Amino acid sequence: MRRIGFAAVMAAGLFSHAAALAAEPWLGVHVMIFGDGSLRELQTQLPALHARGVTHLIVEINYNFAFQSHPEVAEEGGVTAASAHTFAAAARAAGIEVIPEMNCLGHQSWKKQTLKLLTAHPELDETPGKYPQNQGIYCRSWCPRNPETDTIAFALIDEIAEAFEAKMFHVGMDEVFIISSEHCERCKGTDPAASFALAVNHLHQHIVGERKMTMLMWGDRLLDAAATGYGEWEASANGTSAAIDRIPKDIVMCDWHYGKRATYPSISIFMDKGFRVWPAGWKDAEAAKALAADARQHEGPGMMGYLCTTWAAVKFEKLPAWGPMTGAFEVMTRK
């Protein structure tokens, strides 16, 4: 097994709240939360999830929160601060650490719907006035070079983090296809890797530098699609991968892959660069087991464990017994 010694972790500046917990594998689940109702529903499953071994729970909130700093971006019926506090307390009682998530930079639209940030603030769009009803694109992005973007995003992150009493925060950052756009007056002609690194570094400065939380993100845009053979979804084919050498190494990389492979080269790529890695699978049970098995070959302080993503493929009431999760956990913890 490939191991990274404690001295190497210290030398690389990786020892933190997150690294300290990695002595035991993180067995995590990522879920989408659309409002107070879904959060309450998930809360009822916390004891059962803990019984299945879950140690960490990523709750993706996005704009489904009753923001006070910027109510114009709040979706109706969003999670309230009171509900988040109640959920956080219940999770602690169940032995589960909550990691809230707000998708940053990309995923600012879905199909024909532009999400609340760019609806309320179209001046922050990376492609302002282009692609009516989002025709011809996957998802919109916000402009990483507009200073007002950070002002608003940081306020939203702070509200969510405080409500969930979070020690860690996930910033998303996956599947960013629109970056350094020719339609953006600030970004046109710029290096996509520089633009992506700029967004990551600004978030890191706020979340880690100012708020003293651990930062997590999806790792796909930092991987070269051609070099890894992953393709343009699991890795970047639009020039962002060079950002891997331009961002802090204390970010936890959630390395998602949903298809079955013999090996997953990105695990070694991230670990060799000095990152901690949290491999993440989805609903293909055999692929999830394969990813967990490959992760076992990289055990050490840099290997965090296994993260099961759900993407609404399973109802919360059935989540504790969901095969893709339980099977991968069993592989990850097998003696």
C-alpha positions as CSV (number, residue, x, y, z in Angstrom):
1,M,0.0,0.0,0.0
2,R,1.2,3.5,-0.7
3,R,1.6,5.5,2.5
4,I,2.4,9.1,3.3
5,G,4.2,9.5,6.6
6,F,3.2,12.0,9.3
7,A,6.4,13.9,8.8
8,A,5.7,14.4,5.1
9,V,2.2,15.6,6.0
10,M,3.6,18.1,8.4
11,A,6.2,19.3,5.9
12,A,3.6,19.8,3.2
13,G,1.5,21.9,5.6
14,L,-1.4,19.4,5.5
15,F,-2.0,18.8,9.2
16,S,-5.2,20.3,10.2
17,H,-8.6,19.5,11.7
18,A,-9.3,17.4,8.6
19,A,-6.0,15.6,8.5
20,A,-6.2,14.8,12.2
21,L,-9.5,13.0,11.7
22,A,-8.1,10.9,8.8
23,A,-6.6,8.4,11.3
24,E,-10.0,6.7,10.8
25,P,-11.6,6.8,7.3
26,W,-14.2,9.4,6.5
27,L,-17.3,7.5,5.4
28,G,-19.3,10.3,3.8
29,V,-22.5,10.9,2.0
30,H,-23.3,13.9,-0.2
31,V,-27.0,14.9,-0.5
32,M,-29.0,17.7,-2.1
33,I,-31.1,19.9,0.2
34,F,-34.0,21.9,-1.3
35,G,-35.5,23.5,1.8
36,D,-36.5,23.1,5.4
37,G,-38.7,20.1,4.5
38,S,-36.0,18.0,3.0
39,L,-33.6,18.9,5.8
40,R,-36.1,17.7,8.4
41,E,-36.6,14.5,6.4
42,L,-32.9,13.8,6.3
43,Q,-32.6,14.5,10.1
44,T,-34.9,11.6,10.8
45,Q,-32.3,9.3,9.2
46,L,-29.2,10.5,11.1
47,P,-29.1,7.7,13.7
48,A,-29.6,5.0,11.0
49,L,-26.8,6.6,8.9
50,H,-24.5,6.6,11.8
51,A,-25.3,3.0,12.4
52,R,-24.2,2.3,8.8
53,G,-20.9,3.9,9.5
54,V,-21.5,7.4,8.2
55,T,-19.1,9.9,9.8
56,H,-19.5,13.0,7.5
57,L,-22.5,14.4,5.7
58,I,-22.2,17.0,2.9
59,V,-25.4,18.9,2.6
60,E,-25.5,20.9,-0.7
61,I,-27.6,24.0,0.0
62,N,-26.8,26.4,-2.8
63,Y,-29.5,29.1,-2.8
64,N,-32.0,27.0,-0.9
65,F,-31.4,29.1,2.2
66,A,-33.3,32.0,3.8
67,F,-30.4,34.4,3.4
68,Q,-30.6,37.6,5.4
69,S,-27.5,39.3,3.8
70,H,-28.8,38.9,0.3
71,P,-32.5,37.9,0.4
72,E,-32.8,38.5,-3.4
73,V,-30.9,35.3,-4.1
74,A,-32.9,33.1,-1.6
75,E,-35.1,30.4,-3.1
76,E,-38.6,30.3,-1.6
77,G,-39.0,27.8,1.3
78,G,-35.2,27.7,1.9
79,V,-33.5,26.3,5.0
80,T,-33.7,28.7,7.9
81,A,-30.9,29.3,10.3
82,A,-32.9,27.8,13.1
83,S,-33.5,24.6,11.2
84,A,-29.8,24.4,10.3
85,H,-28.8,24.8,14.0
86,T,-31.3,22.1,15.0
87,F,-30.0,19.8,12.3
88,A,-26.3,20.4,13.3
89,A,-27.1,19.6,16.9
90,A,-28.9,16.4,15.9
91,A,-25.9,15.4,13.7
92,R,-23.5,15.9,16.5
93,A,-25.6,13.8,18.8
94,A,-25.5,11.1,16.1
95,G,-21.7,11.3,15.8
96,I,-21.8,12.8,12.3
97,E,-20.0,16.0,11.1
98,V,-22.0,18.3,8.8
99,I,-20.2,19.9,5.8
100,P,-22.4,22.4,4.0
101,E,-21.9,23.1,0.3
102,M,-22.6,26.0,-2.0
103,N,-21.8,25.5,-5.6
104,C,-19.3,28.2,-6.6
105,L,-18.3,29.5,-10.1
106,G,-20.1,27.0,-12.3
107,H,-23.5,25.3,-12.0
108,Q,-25.2,28.7,-11.9
109,S,-28.1,27.3,-14.1
110,W,-29.8,24.1,-14.7
111,K,-31.5,23.4,-18.1
112,K,-33.7,26.5,-18.9
113,Q,-33.5,27.8,-15.3
114,T,-30.9,30.3,-14.4
115,L,-30.3,30.2,-10.6
116,K,-31.0,33.0,-8.2
117,L,-27.6,34.6,-8.0
118,L,-27.4,35.4,-11.7
119,T,-31.1,36.1,-12.0
120,A,-30.8,38.8,-9.3
121,H,-27.4,39.9,-10.4
122,P,-27.0,39.4,-14.1
123,E,-23.9,41.7,-14.0
124,L,-22.0,38.8,-12.4
125,D,-22.6,36.4,-15.3
126,E,-19.6,35.2,-17.2
127,T,-21.7,35.4,-20.4
128,P,-24.0,38.4,-19.8
129,G,-26.9,38.6,-22.2
130,K,-25.9,35.5,-24.0
131,Y,-27.6,32.1,-24.4
132,P,-31.3,32.9,-23.9
133,Q,-33.0,30.2,-21.8
134,N,-29.5,28.6,-21.6
135,Q,-29.8,27.1,-25.0
136,G,-26.5,25.7,-26.3
137,I,-24.7,25.6,-22.9
138,Y,-24.5,23.1,-20.0
139,C,-24.5,25.5,-17.0
140,R,-23.8,29.2,-16.6
141,S,-20.8,30.4,-14.6
142,W,-20.2,33.5,-12.6
143,C,-17.4,35.9,-13.3
144,P,-14.4,35.2,-11.0
145,R,-12.9,38.6,-11.8
146,N,-15.8,40.8,-10.8
147,P,-15.0,41.9,-7.2
148,E,-18.7,42.1,-6.4
149,T,-19.0,38.3,-7.0
150,D,-16.8,37.6,-4.0
151,T,-18.6,40.2,-1.8
152,I,-21.9,38.4,-2.3
153,A,-20.6,34.8,-2.4
154,F,-18.6,35.2,0.8
155,A,-21.6,36.6,2.6
156,L,-23.7,33.7,1.5
157,I,-21.0,31.2,2.5
158,D,-20.8,32.8,6.0
159,E,-24.5,32.6,6.6
160,I,-24.7,28.9,5.7
161,A,-21.5,28.0,7.6
162,E,-22.6,29.8,10.7
163,A,-26.1,28.3,10.6
164,F,-24.7,24.8,10.4
165,E,-21.9,25.6,12.9
166,A,-19.5,24.2,10.3
167,K,-15.8,23.5,10.7
168,M,-15.6,22.6,7.0
169,F,-17.1,24.0,3.8
170,H,-17.5,22.5,0.3
171,V,-17.3,25.0,-2.5
172,G,-18.4,22.7,-5.4
173,M,-16.4,23.9,-8.5
174,D,-17.2,20.9,-10.7
175,E,-18.0,20.8,-14.4
176,V,-17.0,24.4,-15.1
177,F,-17.3,24.6,-18.9
178,I,-17.7,28.4,-19.2
179,I,-14.6,30.2,-18.1
180,S,-12.4,33.0,-19.5
181,S,-15.3,33.6,-21.9
182,E,-15.0,35.9,-24.9
183,H,-18.3,37.4,-23.8
184,C,-16.9,38.7,-20.4
185,E,-15.2,42.1,-20.5
186,R,-13.0,41.2,-17.5
187,C,-12.1,37.6,-18.5
188,K,-11.8,37.5,-22.3
189,G,-8.4,36.6,-23.5
190,T,-7.3,35.3,-20.1
191,D,-5.8,31.8,-19.3
192,P,-8.6,29.5,-18.1
193,A,-6.2,27.9,-15.5
194,A,-5.5,31.3,-14.1
195,S,-9.2,32.2,-13.9
196,F,-10.0,28.9,-12.2
197,A,-7.1,29.3,-9.8
198,L,-8.1,32.9,-9.0
199,A,-11.6,31.7,-8.0
200,V,-10.2,28.9,-5.9
201,N,-7.7,31.1,-4.2
202,H,-10.2,33.8,-3.3
203,L,-12.5,31.3,-1.8
204,H,-9.6,29.7,0.1
205,Q,-8.4,33.0,1.5
206,H,-11.9,33.7,2.9
207,I,-12.9,30.2,4.1
208,V,-9.5,29.0,5.4
209,G,-7.6,32.2,5.9
210,E,-10.3,34.3,7.4
211,R,-12.9,31.9,8.7
212,K,-10.4,29.1,9.8
213,M,-12.5,26.4,8.2
214,T,-11.3,23.4,6.1
215,M,-12.1,23.8,2.4
216,L,-13.3,21.0,0.2
217,M,-14.0,21.0,-3.6
218,W,-14.7,18.7,-6.4
219,G,-11.4,17.9,-8.2
220,D,-12.4,17.3,-11.9
221,R,-11.3,20.7,-13.3
222,L,-7.8,20.1,-12.0
223,L,-7.3,16.9,-14.0
224,D,-6.2,16.8,-17.6
225,A,-8.7,14.8,-19.6
226,A,-6.3,13.7,-22.3
227,A,-3.5,12.7,-19.9
228,T,-5.8,10.7,-17.5
229,G,-8.2,9.3,-20.1
230,Y,-11.2,10.3,-18.0
231,G,-13.0,12.5,-20.6
232,E,-14.3,16.0,-20.4
233,W,-16.8,15.5,-17.5
234,E,-14.5,13.8,-15.0
235,A,-11.6,15.9,-16.1
236,S,-10.9,19.1,-17.9
237,A,-10.6,19.5,-21.7
238,N,-10.9,23.4,-21.6
239,G,-7.5,24.4,-20.1
240,T,-8.2,24.6,-16.4
241,S,-6.1,21.6,-15.3
242,A,-2.9,23.6,-14.9
243,A,-4.5,25.3,-11.9
244,I,-3.6,22.3,-9.9
245,D,-0.2,23.8,-9.3
246,R,-1.5,27.3,-8.5
247,I,-3.8,26.6,-5.5
248,P,-3.1,25.7,-1.8
249,K,-2.5,22.1,-0.9
250,D,-4.6,22.0,2.2
251,I,-7.8,21.8,0.2
252,V,-9.5,18.4,0.4
253,M,-10.1,17.1,-3.1
254,C,-13.3,15.2,-3.6
255,D,-12.2,13.1,-6.6
256,W,-15.5,11.9,-8.2
257,H,-15.7,9.0,-10.7
258,Y,-18.9,7.1,-11.5
259,G,-17.8,4.5,-13.9
260,K,-16.0,1.2,-13.2
261,R,-12.3,1.2,-14.0
262,A,-9.3,-1.0,-13.0
263,T,-7.5,2.0,-11.5
264,Y,-8.3,5.6,-10.9
265,P,-5.1,7.6,-11.7
266,S,-6.4,10.8,-10.3
267,I,-5.9,9.5,-6.8
268,S,-2.2,9.3,-7.2
269,I,-2.1,12.6,-9.1
270,F,-3.7,14.5,-6.3
271,M,-1.8,12.7,-3.5
272,D,1.6,13.2,-5.3
273,K,0.8,16.9,-5.5
274,G,0.3,17.0,-1.8
275,F,-3.5,17.1,-1.5
276,R,-5.7,15.0,0.7
277,V,-8.1,13.0,-1.4
278,W,-11.7,11.9,-0.7
279,P,-12.7,9.5,-3.6
280,A,-16.4,9.8,-4.5
281,G,-18.6,7.4,-6.3
282,W,-22.3,7.3,-7.2
283,K,-25.1,4.8,-7.9
284,D,-23.2,2.0,-9.9
285,A,-22.6,-0.4,-7.0
286,E,-19.7,-2.2,-8.7
287,A,-18.1,1.0,-9.8
288,A,-18.4,2.3,-6.2
289,K,-16.7,-0.8,-4.9
290,A,-13.9,-0.6,-7.5
291,L,-13.2,3.1,-6.5
292,A,-13.1,2.2,-2.8
293,A,-10.8,-0.8,-3.5
294,D,-8.4,1.4,-5.4
295,A,-8.5,4.0,-2.6
296,R,-7.5,1.3,-0.2
297,Q,-4.2,1.0,-2.2
298,H,-3.4,4.5,-1.2
299,E,-4.0,4.4,2.5
300,G,-2.3,7.0,4.7
301,P,-3.0,10.5,6.1
302,G,-3.6,11.8,2.6
303,M,-6.4,9.3,1.9
304,M,-9.5,10.4,3.6
305,G,-11.9,7.5,3.0
306,Y,-14.9,7.2,0.7
307,L,-17.7,9.6,-0.2
308,C,-21.0,8.4,-1.6
309,T,-22.8,10.9,-3.8
310,T,-26.5,10.5,-4.2
311,W,-27.8,13.2,-6.7
312,A,-31.4,12.4,-5.8
313,A,-31.0,8.8,-6.9
314,V,-32.3,7.5,-3.6
315,K,-35.0,8.7,-1.2
316,F,-33.7,9.7,2.3
317,E,-35.7,7.0,4.0
318,K,-33.9,4.4,1.9
319,L,-30.5,5.9,2.1
320,P,-29.1,4.0,5.1
321,A,-29.5,0.7,3.3
322,W,-28.6,1.9,-0.2
323,G,-26.3,-0.7,-1.8
324,P,-23.9,1.7,-3.6
325,M,-23.1,3.3,-0.2
326,T,-23.0,0.3,2.0
327,G,-21.0,-1.8,-0.4
328,A,-18.3,0.8,-0.9
329,F,-18.1,1.4,2.9
330,E,-17.7,-2.4,3.4
331,V,-14.8,-2.4,1.0
332,M,-13.2,0.7,2.5
333,T,-13.3,-0.7,6.1
334,R,-12.6,-4.4,5.4
335,K,-9.9,-5.7,7.7
